Amino acid sequence: MSLLKKLAGETAIYGTSSILSRLLHYVILTPYFTRVFGQGEYGVVSDMYTWAALLLVLFTYRMETAFFRYGSHKEDMEKSFSTASISLLVSTIVLVALFILSANSLADWLKYPGHPEYIIWFAFIIGLDALSAIPFARLRLENRPIRFAVIKTLNIVVNIFFIFLFLEVGPWLIDHGWKGLEVIYQWETRITYVFISNCLASGAVLVLLSPLFFKMKLEFDPQLWRRMLIYAAPLIIVGVAGVINQLIGIPMIKELASNDLAANKRMMGIYSAATKIAVLMNLFTQAFNYAAEPFFFKNAGRSDKDKVYAQVGQAFALVGSLVFITIMLYLDVIQYFLGPDFREGLGVVPLLLLSYIFLGLYYNFSIWYKLADRTAIGGWIATGGSVITIALNIWLIPSTGYYGPGWAALACYLFMALASYWTGQKYYPIPYPMGRIMAYIVSAVLVYGASLALSRLFQPGLAAGLVANTALLGVWALGILRIERNLVRRLLNRRGQVEG
């Protein structure tokens, strides 16, 4: 099997688990929560999970990536796995204890006075997820994507099971004579059961991963641990910056769009709905990153590694452009995923899709500083991206509303991709075919522009418009097949090896 085909297959498996988890969440939990909870309660849930995303970066301090770096060779895997796992175990115990002891103060700071239980449950959730990080990384490094996907999917299934157990079965039992449950079950604090359910699901995941701990030989290498910390430290900045770049737009809309808070909240809802369409590209990008990071490290010793890495970047750009053009040409149908009140924000979707393409290219181009142990440069690039994100949101949101975060995301990820490419060419040159990569993206945008022009010129109905867009997609695809038939063959494994 060719390396590209193998990477594509693993990306598909990782993507399936990510997509299934997201679909289960959107299709089941989102409509359910908005029926059971009031707006304020649902806002608490969203707010707490936003903070959780940031804190998880700090709890793991990117040791999973350090494990990729120092455990990619078979003879080093056990020592690296044990050292990283022991480090996370000790730090997680300390951090969870600190959060529990500070629960009242943190609840007051977050403006949830009287609810320290929110902090306590999330301390356990983040702690359990942090302890799962290294075992999940090992599954990726050992090319075991199916087990990875099964456990990830079971996480959300168990979470949904307990949510319905607590919020539906519990009240039903009380209504049918199980009055003793009223002692431990309080409907007024039902939001807590969402966090308890998540904690139980995270605990179940850790149990499923525990055989990896039981099999390891307890060995802590202080020198290796210091090297891993030094390597990972700048990546913490990268992780924090990534959370900022992904999430900061929505709260900034609330603060900056206008002086009318109610209008700003409506604008947040419209923008959030648009991101649900663009999440299809984001899922592909995340799935690629799951598969690609260990792939890059495991093949770092190949004599033709530079050519392989270049082909991977080219293949990502091609598939990403295909995802972009497919979503945009069939947006007239895809839009019905959203309610009619939220479709006015669809104009921001192409900006978000393009931003995720450049995010994926950044994942490709940035691998050089991880391989070359120059992660500090990655930290500077990520920090620059966050500065761009925040500055453009402050500048654009008052005048363009929810388009501001879209343009900010595009500018941020374009900068990060280009900065990673240019610095990489200086310190760790990889011969990416930048002309072809940009040609894929530009041609996809031009075809989308042609679709818009035809729509405005002839104003066809839905059926005629879909036929025209299908023809445009066919022309683009045939052109790509004609020009890049060798690359497509490698992706489809019609030739057995990556071409030298």
N, C-alpha and C positions, 0 to 999 in steps of 0.2 A: 504494500500500500504506500502511495506517495506521501511525503510529509504534509503537503498542502491538503490532500484528501483526509489524512488523519486529523489534522487541525480542524478542518471543516466539520468532520463528524463529531468531534468532541465539542466544538462550539454549538452544534445543533442539540446535543444532549444537555449541555449546560443551559442553553436557551430554553429548551422545553421545560426544564424544572423552574426556571425563572418566570417564563410566561405563564405556566400553569399556576404557580403561586400567586402571581399578580391577578390572573383572571379569577381565581377563587376569591381573592380579596375584593376585587371590584364588583364581581357579579353577585356575591353573597353578602359580604360584610358591609360594604359601603351603603347599599340600599337598606340593609337591616338596621345599621346604626342610626341612619337618618330617620328611621321610623321610631326606634325605641328611645333615642336620646333627643333632648332639646339642642338647639344651636349652641348654647353655651357649653353643654356637656361634651358635645362632639368637638368643639373647639379645644377643650382641655385635652382630649385624646390626641388630636393633631399636634398640639403644642408639645406635649410630653414626648411624642415620638420624634419630633424635630430635635429636641435636646438629646434624645437617646442616640440619634445618628452621629451627633458631634462627640458625645462622651465615649461611644464605642471606639472611635479612633484613638482617644486618649487611653482607654483601658487596654487596648491591644498594643499600643505604641508600635504598630506596623511590624511586629515580630514575625508575622506570617510571611512577609516579603523577605525579611532577613533569613528565614528558614529556607525559602526558595534559593537564596543566594548561597548559603553555606551548606545546605543539605541536598543540593542537586546531584552530587556524585554519590553513588551507592555506598561507598565506604565511609562517607561523612554523614549519612542521613540519620542514623540512630543517635549519634552524639548531638547533632544539631536539634533533632526532635526533642530529646530529653532536656537539653539545656533550655530551649525556648519554652517548653511546657512548664518546667519548674519555675522559671522566671515569671511567667504569666500567672501561675497558681499563687505564688507569694504576693505579687503585686495586686492581684484581684482580691485576695482576702483583705489586704490592708485598705484598698480603696472602697470596697463594699462596707467595711466597718466604719470608715470615715463618713460615708454618705448616711449610714444609719444613725450615727451619733449626731450628725448635723441636719437631720431630716426636718426638724421644726424650723430652723433658720432658713434652709433652702426653700421650704414650702412658702414661707413668708416672702422671700426674695422673688419667687416666681409668681407671687400674688395668688397663692392658693392657701391662705391661712386656715389652720384647722385641719389640714389634710396632709400630714406628714407621711401617711401610708402611701401616697403617690410616689414619694421619693424612695421609700423603702422597697416597694415592689419593683421599681425601675432599677434600683441598685442591684437587686437579685437578677433581673432580666439581663442587664448589661454584663453583669459578672458571669453568668452562665454562657452568654454568647461569646464573651471574650475567651473563656476556657475552651470553647469549641473551635476557635479560629485556627489553631495549629493542627488539630486532627483534620479539619476540612482542607487545609493547605496540603497536608500529606496525601490525602486522597487525590488532589489535583496533580501533585508532583509524581505520584505513582500511576498516573493515567487510569484512574478508576472513576470516570465521570458518571457511570450508571449508579453506583452506590451514592455518590455525591448527590445526584439528582433525586434519588429515592428519599434520602434523609431530608433534603431541603423541602420536598413536597410533603412529607409526613409532618414536618414542622407546622405548616399552615393548616393541614387537615386536623391535627390534634388541637391546634388553637381554636379552630372553628367549632370542633366538638365541645370543648369546655365552655366556650362562649354561650352556645345554645343550651348546654347543661345548666349553667348558672342563671342565664337570663330568661329561659323558657321553661325548662323542666322544673327548676326549683320553685318558681312561683306557682306552677301548675300543681305540684305536690302539696304546697301549703294550702291552696284553694280547695284541695280534695282531702283535707283532714290531717295532713302531716304538720300539725301546728308546732311540733317540737323544733322544726327547722327554723322557725322565726327567731330562735335564740342566736343562731349563727348567720342568718340570712337577713340582710336589711336592704330593702328595695331602694331606699333613699340614697344609698351609697353604691348603686349598681355599677357606676362607672369603674369602681375598683375591680369588679369581676373581669373586666376586659384585661386589666393588667395582670390579675392572678392567672387568667387563662394563658396569656403570653408567657408568663413565668413557668407554668407547668409544661407548655410546649417546648420552651427552651431547655428545661430540665430533661424532657424526654429525648431531645436531640443529643444532649450530652451523654445520656445513658447509652444511646445507640452508637456513639462514637467511642465509648469507654474501652472497648476491646483494644483499641490502638494504644491507650495508656497502659493497660494491663500487660501488653506484650513488650513494652519498652524496657530497656535496661536503664535503671536509674543512674544517671551520670551527668554531673554538672561541671562544665569546663569553664572556669572563670575567665580565662583569656579569650575563648570563643565567645562567651557572653558579652564581654566588652566590645569585641569586634562587631557583634550583631547589633548592639546598642548604637555604636557609632555609625554603622551603616544605616540603621533604621531611623535615627533621630531626624534627619531632614525630611524623611518621608512622612513623619507626623505632620509637619507643616503642609506637605502635599495633601494629606488626607483631610486636615481641617479646611484647607483652601477648597478642596473638592466639595465638602459639605456646604461651604459658603456659596460657591458658584452654583450649586444645584438648588439651594433652598432660599437664598436671601431675597430673591425677587418678590415673592409673595408678601412677606411682611413689609417690604419697602413700598409696595403698592398701597398697603393700608396706611402707611405713614405719609406718603408723598403725593399720591395721585391728585388729591383735592382737599378742600377743607370740610368736605361732607363725608363723615365716617361711613354712613350707610352706603353712599355711592361707591366709596372705596372698597367696601366689603363685597358689593356686587361685582366690581371689577376684578377683585381677587378670585371670585367664583368663576367668572368667564375665563380668566387666564388659566386657572387650575384645570378647567374642563379642556382647554386647548392642549395642555400638556398631556392629558390622557390619550390624545391621538398620537402625539409625538413620542409617547412612551414606547411605541412599537419599534422605533429606531433605537431608542435608549436600551431596550431589552437586548437587541442584537449587539449593540456596542458592549454592554455588560457581559453578555455571554462570550463574546470574542475575548474580552479581557480575562475572564476566568480561565479560558483554555490557553490563551496565548502566553501569559506570564510564565507558567511552568514550562511551556513549550520552548520559549526563548532560552531559558536557563539550561534546560536539558540538552539543547543542541549547540550550546556555546563552544563546545570543543570540536565541532565539525570544521574541516578545512574550508568548506564552502558555505560557512554560516552566514557571511555577509550577503551572498546571493540569495540564500533561503529567506533571510529577514526582509530583503528587498521585495521578494516575490510575495511574501505575506502581506506587506504593506500595500502592494499593488492589488492583491486579491481583495483585501478589505475595502479599499476605495471603490473597486468595481461593484462588489455586492452592496455596499452602502449606498452607492448611487442608484442601483436598481431598486432598493427599498424606498429611497426618496421619491423616485419618479413614479413608482407604483402607487404609493400612498397619495401623492398629489394628483395623479391622473384619475384616481377613483375616489377622491375626497367627497364628491357629490353623493356617493353611497355610504362611505365610511362615516360621514357626518351624522348619520342617523343613530350612531352609537350614543350621541349626546342628545339631551332634551332640546326642544326648539328654542328655549330661552338662553341657551348657552352657545348657539352656533355662530353668533356674531363675531366671536373671537377666533374663527378659523383662519383669518388672515395672518396670524402669528405662527401658525403651524409650520410653513416652510422655513421660517427663521430657526425654529427649534430643531427641525429635522437636519438642516445644514450644520447647526452647532454640534449635534451629536455625531455627524460624520467627522468633523474636525476633532471632536473628543476622541473618537476611535483612532484617528491618525496620530493624535498625541500619544495614545497608548503604544502605538507602533514606534514612533520616533523616539519616545522617551526611554525605551528599553536600554539605550546605550549607556545612560548614566548609572543604571542599576548593574549592568554587566561590568562597567569600568570602575565601580566603586566611587563614583562622583555624584552621590545623591544630594550633596549640598546644592549643586546646580539645579537639580529638580526642585528643591525647596524654593530657590529664588524664582524660578519660572512660575511655579504655582502661586507664590505670593504676588507676582506681577499680574497673574490672571485675576486674583481676588481684588486687587486694586482697580483693575479695569472694570470688573463687574460692579463693584460698589460705586465707583465714580460715574460710570455711564447710567446706572440706575438713578442716581441722584440727579443727573443732568436731564435724562430723557423722560422719566416717569411723569413729572409735572406737565409736560407738553404732549406726550404721546400715549400716556396711560399704560395699558398692559403690553403695548408694543415695546416699551422700554426694556423690560427684562429679556424679551426675545432678541433685540439687537445687542444687548449687553452680553448675553450668553454666546451669541455668534462671534462677537469681537473677542471675548475672553478665550474661547477654545481655538479660534483661528490664531491668535497670538501665541498660545501655548504650543500648538502644533508647529508653527513656524520657528519659534524660539528653540524647541527641542530639536528640530531638524537642523537648524543652522549651527547650534552648539555641538550637535552630534557629528556634523561634517568636519568640525575642527578637531575634536578629541577622539572620535570613534567612527570614522567615515564608513557609511553603508551606502551602496549605490542604488538608492531608491529612484525609480523612474518617475521623477516628479512631473515631467511633461505629460505622461500618460495618466498619472493620478489626477492631475488638475483637469485634463481633457475629459475624464469620466464625469467629474463633478460639474464642470461648466456645461458639457453637452446635456446632462440631465436637467440642469436649470434652464437651458435654452429650450428644450423640448417642453418643459412646463410652461415657459413663457409663450411658446407657440400655441399651446392649448388655451391659455388665457386669451390670447389675441383672437383665435378662432371663435371662442365662446362669445367674446364681446362683439365680434364682427357679424356673426351669423345668428347668435342667440338660439342655438338648437335646444330642443327639449332634452330631458334626461337620457332617454334611450339613444338619440342621435349623438349626443355629446359623449356618451360612453363608447359608442362605436368609433367615433373620431379619435378619442383618446387611446383606445385599444390599438388603432392603426398607428398612432404616433409611438406608442410603446413598442409595437412590433418593428417599426422602422429603426428605432434606437437600438433594440436588442439585436436585430440582424446586422446592423453596422458594427456593434461591439463584437459579435460572433465572427464577423469577417476579419476584423482587425486583430482580435485577440484570441483566435481559435486555439493557439498553443496553451495560453493561460487557462482557458475554459477546459481544455482537455486534461490539464493537470488537476484542476479542481474536481473534475468528474472521474479522475483516475483512469483515463483511457491510456495514459502512459504510466508506467510503473514508478518512475522516479522524478524528482525535481530536476529539471534540466540544468546542466552545468554550463 
